Amino acid sequence: MRRELRRHPVQAKPSKTTSRPVRMPRATGGGGRGGSSGGTGTGTGVVRFVPSVLQPAFLREILMELKKVQWPTRQETINLTVVVIVVAAALGLFMGGLDASFNWLLEHVLL
């Protein structure tokens, strides 16, 4: 990874509810300055990131994003499910036919 990218981590766009930018946690690991010395570091690893998932603001943002989703109607869901089942059955028959063909070829021609 290039040195410029390591020194300047990508920052997420600030949400409309807060005025300060949200900082992304830095990746921990070998190489570079600091590293994972195990001392009283700044705690930028996974352990510090996990509790932020449990904060109410994070859950609120999830609910806001789910409200933006355009969910399919019942009829669209039924139609797409039928398409998936038909395509899966056709593909299964095709692959079974190939298997039977190669099996016959192996038994009658090559052996």
N, C-alpha and C positions, 0 to 999 in steps of 0.2 A: 504494500500500500504506500502511496506517496506521502511524504512527510507533511505536505500542506493539508491533506485530507485528515491526517491524524490529529493535527493541532486544532482544527476548526470543525468540530462535529456538526452535523446537519441539525438545525433547529426546526421544530414543528411550527406551523403558523399559529399565532395566538388565537384562542377561541374568542367568541364575541362576549362571553361572560366575564373574562378577565382582561386586564390591560397589559399584563407583563407576559413576555414570551415563555413558552414551556421549553425547558431544556431536556434533551434526550440524554439518558444515561450513557456513559462511556463504556465501551466494551472492555472487559478485563482480560488479562492474558499476558503472555510473555512479550518481550521486545519493548522498545521505546522507553521513555522515562517513567519512573515510578514502578511500573510492573506490579506484580502481586507479591509484595514483600511480607505480607501477613501481619504487619504492625497495626498501628491505629489509624490506618489510611482514611480516606474520605468516604469510603463505603459506596463507591460508584458501581458496584457489581450487581448481580442478580438479587442478592439478599436485600439491598436497599430498594430495589425496584418493585419487588413483590408487594410490600404493604401499600404502595400507591394504587395498586389495582383494587384494593378493598375500600378505597376512599369513596364517599358519596358522589363527589364530582365526576369521578370516572364512570360510575353507574348511571348518573344523569346523562352523560354524553352518549352512553350506549343507547339509552332509551330515546334520546333525540335522534340518533342515527336510524334506529329502527322505525321511527315514525316517518322518516323520509323514504323508506323503501316502498316501491310500488309492488304490492303483493299480487300474485295472479288470482284471477277469479276461480271459482269452483270448476266451471266448465273448461277453462284453460288447463287447470291442473289435471282433470280427467283426460282431456285430449292428449296432453304431453305424456301422461302415464301410459296410455294405450300405445302411443308411438314408441316409447322405450321398450315396452313388452314385445311389440311386433318386431322391432329391429333386433332385440336380443334373441328372440326365437328364430328369426331368419338367419342370423349369424351363427347360432348354435347348429341349425340344420346344415348350413354350408360347411362349417368346420367338421361336423360329423360325417358329411359326405366325403370331404377330403381325407379324413382319417380312414374311412372304409375303403376308399380308392387306393390309398397308399398301402393299406394292409393287404388288399387283394393283390396289388402289384408285387409286394414283397413276397407273399406266399406262393403265387403262381408263376411269376416270371423269374425272379432272382433266386429262389430256392429250388 
